[in-house]
Amino acid sequence: MHKKNISLKDQLYNKDKVHKNSLELKAAYSDFHPSSFTEKVMSKIPELEL
């Protein structure tokens, strides 16, 4: 069976991971908006790539 290689970038910076981190921030800061944060971060990732 051939195992698909997934880049480190895609393992670390994907929507699920960003959202999980945003939920941690929400737990510490009740006014934090996890969904909005997730969408903003994910929209900026492509322009930050090297």
N, CA, C and O atoms as CSV, one atom per row, in Angstrom:
chain,resi,resn,atom,element,x,y,z
A,1,MET,N,N,0.835,-1.178,0.000
A,1,MET,CA,C,0.000,0.000,0.000
A,1,MET,C,C,0.882,1.243,0.000
A,1,MET,O,O,1.833,1.338,0.775
A,2,HIS,N,N,0.563,2.187,-0.866
A,2,HIS,CA,C,1.340,3.415,-1.004
A,2,HIS,C,C,0.816,4.455,-0.019
A,2,HIS,O,O,-0.371,4.781,-0.017
A,3,LYS,N,N,1.712,4.969,0.817
A,3,LYS,CA,C,1.332,5.983,1.801
A,3,LYS,C,C,1.521,7.369,1.187
A,3,LYS,O,O,2.596,7.678,0.671
A,4,LYS,N,N,0.498,8.194,1.239
A,4,LYS,CA,C,0.560,9.545,0.690
A,4,LYS,C,C,1.366,10.450,1.615
A,4,LYS,O,O,1.137,10.465,2.825
A,5,ASN,N,N,2.297,11.197,1.058
A,5,ASN,CA,C,3.077,12.152,1.837
A,5,ASN,C,C,2.275,13.438,2.013
A,5,ASN,O,O,1.770,14.012,1.048
A,6,ILE,N,N,2.171,13.870,3.247
A,6,ILE,CA,C,1.486,15.118,3.570
A,6,ILE,C,C,2.534,16.065,4.127
A,6,ILE,O,O,3.267,15.723,5.055
A,7,SER,N,N,2.596,17.258,3.550
A,7,SER,CA,C,3.619,18.212,3.966
A,7,SER,C,C,3.437,18.616,5.428
A,7,SER,O,O,2.333,18.579,5.971
A,8,LEU,N,N,4.535,18.997,6.036
A,8,LEU,CA,C,4.505,19.447,7.420
A,8,LEU,C,C,3.595,20.661,7.555
A,8,LEU,O,O,2.852,20.779,8.529
A,9,LYS,N,N,3.652,21.550,6.592
A,9,LYS,CA,C,2.796,22.733,6.594
A,9,LYS,C,C,1.324,22.331,6.680
A,9,LYS,O,O,0.563,22.888,7.471
A,10,ASP,N,N,0.937,21.366,5.864
A,10,ASP,CA,C,-0.457,20.931,5.855
A,10,ASP,C,C,-0.842,20.175,7.115
A,10,ASP,O,O,-2.016,20.140,7.483
A,11,GLN,N,N,0.112,19.583,7.766
A,11,GLN,CA,C,-0.162,18.895,9.036
A,11,GLN,C,C,-0.338,19.885,10.184
A,11,GLN,O,O,-1.165,19.683,11.073
A,12,LEU,N,N,0.448,20.954,10.153
A,12,LEU,CA,C,0.434,21.915,11.258
A,12,LEU,C,C,-0.567,23.048,11.076
A,12,LEU,O,O,-1.168,23.513,12.044
A,13,TYR,N,N,-0.743,23.488,9.840
A,13,TYR,CA,C,-1.577,24.662,9.579
A,13,TYR,C,C,-2.749,24.296,8.692
A,13,TYR,O,O,-2.801,24.663,7.518
A,14,ASN,N,N,-3.674,23.578,9.264
A,14,ASN,CA,C,-4.895,23.266,8.541
A,14,ASN,C,C,-6.069,23.801,9.351
A,14,ASN,O,O,-5.910,24.197,10.506
A,15,LYS,N,N,-7.241,23.808,8.741
A,15,LYS,CA,C,-8.399,24.425,9.388
A,15,LYS,C,C,-8.741,23.768,10.726
A,15,LYS,O,O,-9.106,24.457,11.679
A,16,ASP,N,N,-8.627,22.462,10.800
A,16,ASP,CA,C,-8.949,21.777,12.051
A,16,ASP,C,C,-8.018,22.196,13.187
A,16,ASP,O,O,-8.469,22.434,14.308
A,17,LYS,N,N,-6.726,22.284,12.898
A,17,LYS,CA,C,-5.750,22.667,13.938
A,17,LYS,C,C,-5.944,24.125,14.363
A,17,LYS,O,O,-5.900,24.447,15.550
A,18,VAL,N,N,-6.155,24.988,13.390
A,18,VAL,CA,C,-6.361,26.412,13.715
A,18,VAL,C,C,-7.622,26.567,14.560
A,18,VAL,O,O,-7.638,27.325,15.529
A,19,HIS,N,N,-8.670,25.849,14.190
A,19,HIS,CA,C,-9.916,25.964,14.952
A,19,HIS,C,C,-9.744,25.399,16.373
A,19,HIS,O,O,-10.260,25.965,17.337
A,20,LYS,N,N,-9.035,24.311,16.489
A,20,LYS,CA,C,-8.779,23.744,17.823
A,20,LYS,C,C,-8.046,24.762,18.696
A,20,LYS,O,O,-8.393,24.939,19.864
A,21,ASN,N,N,-7.043,25.425,18.143
A,21,ASN,CA,C,-6.321,26.457,18.898
A,21,ASN,C,C,-7.233,27.629,19.249
A,21,ASN,O,O,-7.127,28.199,20.335
A,22,SER,N,N,-8.124,27.985,18.336
A,22,SER,CA,C,-9.031,29.102,18.609
A,22,SER,C,C,-9.996,28.760,19.747
A,22,SER,O,O,-10.392,29.642,20.509
A,23,LEU,N,N,-10.373,27.490,19.865
A,23,LEU,CA,C,-11.235,27.079,20.977
A,23,LEU,C,C,-10.499,27.175,22.315
A,23,LEU,O,O,-11.101,27.479,23.344
A,24,GLU,N,N,-9.202,26.915,22.287
A,24,GLU,CA,C,-8.385,27.078,23.498
A,24,GLU,C,C,-8.344,28.553,23.910
A,24,GLU,O,O,-8.421,28.878,25.095
A,25,LEU,N,N,-8.221,29.433,22.927
A,25,LEU,CA,C,-8.235,30.865,23.227
A,25,LEU,C,C,-9.594,31.292,23.785
A,25,LEU,O,O,-9.663,32.111,24.702
A,26,LYS,N,N,-10.660,30.742,23.238
A,26,LYS,CA,C,-12.014,31.047,23.724
A,26,LYS,C,C,-12.176,30.630,25.186
A,26,LYS,O,O,-12.838,31.318,25.963
A,27,ALA,N,N,-11.574,29.510,25.552
A,27,ALA,CA,C,-11.659,29.044,26.937
A,27,ALA,C,C,-11.010,30.039,27.900
A,27,ALA,O,O,-11.440,30.176,29.045
A,28,ALA,N,N,-9.976,30.727,27.426
A,28,ALA,CA,C,-9.276,31.693,28.273
A,28,ALA,C,C,-9.878,33.095,28.189
A,28,ALA,O,O,-9.827,33.856,29.155
A,29,TYR,N,N,-10.442,33.428,27.039
A,29,TYR,CA,C,-10.988,34.770,26.805
A,29,TYR,C,C,-12.413,34.635,26.276
A,29,TYR,O,O,-12.617,34.340,25.098
A,30,SER,N,N,-13.374,34.846,27.126
A,30,SER,CA,C,-14.775,34.588,26.764
A,30,SER,C,C,-15.289,35.438,25.602
A,30,SER,O,O,-16.228,35.036,24.916
A,31,ASP,N,N,-14.689,36.601,25.372
A,31,ASP,CA,C,-15.134,37.462,24.267
A,31,ASP,C,C,-14.523,37.077,22.923
A,31,ASP,O,O,-14.850,37.674,21.897
A,32,PHE,N,N,-13.657,36.103,22.926
A,32,PHE,CA,C,-12.980,35.664,21.703
A,32,PHE,C,C,-13.970,34.951,20.794
A,32,PHE,O,O,-14.850,34.234,21.271
A,33,HIS,N,N,-13.829,35.145,19.479
A,33,HIS,CA,C,-14.732,34.541,18.490
A,33,HIS,C,C,-13.960,33.518,17.643
A,33,HIS,O,O,-13.316,33.892,16.662
A,34,PRO,N,N,-14.020,32.243,18.010
A,34,PRO,CA,C,-13.220,31.210,17.351
A,34,PRO,C,C,-13.475,31.060,15.855
A,34,PRO,O,O,-12.523,30.921,15.086
A,35,SER,N,N,-14.709,31.085,15.433
A,35,SER,CA,C,-15.005,30.877,14.010
A,35,SER,C,C,-14.457,32.016,13.156
A,35,SER,O,O,-13.883,31.787,12.091
A,36,SER,N,N,-14.637,33.230,13.629
A,36,SER,CA,C,-14.119,34.394,12.910
A,36,SER,C,C,-12.595,34.339,12.817
A,36,SER,O,O,-12.016,34.590,11.760
A,37,PHE,N,N,-11.962,34.011,13.929
A,37,PHE,CA,C,-10.510,33.881,13.960
A,37,PHE,C,C,-10.024,32.824,12.971
A,37,PHE,O,O,-9.085,33.056,12.209
A,38,THR,N,N,-10.668,31.674,12.994
A,38,THR,CA,C,-10.281,30.570,12.107
A,38,THR,C,C,-10.363,31.002,10.647
A,38,THR,O,O,-9.435,30.758,9.875
A,39,GLU,N,N,-11.449,31.632,10.270
A,39,GLU,CA,C,-11.614,32.067,8.876
A,39,GLU,C,C,-10.573,33.114,8.493
A,39,GLU,O,O,-10.030,33.069,7.389
A,40,LYS,N,N,-10.292,34.043,9.382
A,40,LYS,CA,C,-9.287,35.080,9.088
A,40,LYS,C,C,-7.898,34.471,8.923
A,40,LYS,O,O,-7.171,34.811,7.990
A,41,VAL,N,N,-7.536,33.572,9.829
A,41,VAL,CA,C,-6.217,32.939,9.746
A,41,VAL,C,C,-6.096,32.121,8.468
A,41,VAL,O,O,-5.098,32.221,7.753
A,42,MET,N,N,-7.100,31.320,8.184
A,42,MET,CA,C,-7.032,30.456,7.002
A,42,MET,C,C,-6.977,31.269,5.706
A,42,MET,O,O,-6.362,30.838,4.731
A,43,SER,N,N,-7.610,32.429,5.690
A,43,SER,CA,C,-7.578,33.258,4.482
A,43,SER,C,C,-6.205,33.894,4.262
A,43,SER,O,O,-5.859,34.234,3.130
A,44,LYS,N,N,-5.419,34.059,5.332
A,44,LYS,CA,C,-4.094,34.691,5.233
A,44,LYS,C,C,-2.956,33.710,4.995
A,44,LYS,O,O,-1.891,34.117,4.530
A,45,ILE,N,N,-3.145,32.453,5.294
A,45,ILE,CA,C,-2.058,31.473,5.191
A,45,ILE,C,C,-1.434,31.418,3.779
A,45,ILE,O,O,-0.207,31.400,3.672
A,46,PRO,N,N,-2.216,31.390,2.713
A,46,PRO,CA,C,-1.579,31.296,1.389
A,46,PRO,C,C,-0.610,32.447,1.085
A,46,PRO,O,O,0.430,32.228,0.464
A,47,GLU,N,N,-0.940,33.651,1.512
A,47,GLU,CA,C,-0.048,34.779,1.205
A,47,GLU,C,C,1.185,34.817,2.105
A,47,GLU,O,O,2.133,35.549,1.821
A,48,LEU,N,N,1.182,34.036,3.186
A,48,LEU,CA,C,2.327,33.998,4.085
A,48,LEU,C,C,3.319,32.892,3.751
A,48,LEU,O,O,4.403,32.824,4.330
A,49,GLU,N,N,2.942,32.027,2.814
A,49,GLU,CA,C,3.825,30.914,2.445
A,49,GLU,C,C,5.076,31.431,1.759
A,49,GLU,O,O,5.059,32.450,1.068
A,50,LEU,N,N,6.154,30.706,1.968
A,50,LEU,CA,C,7.415,31.067,1.304
A,50,LEU,C,C,7.448,30.529,-0.106
A,50,LEU,O,O,8.429,30.732,-0.821
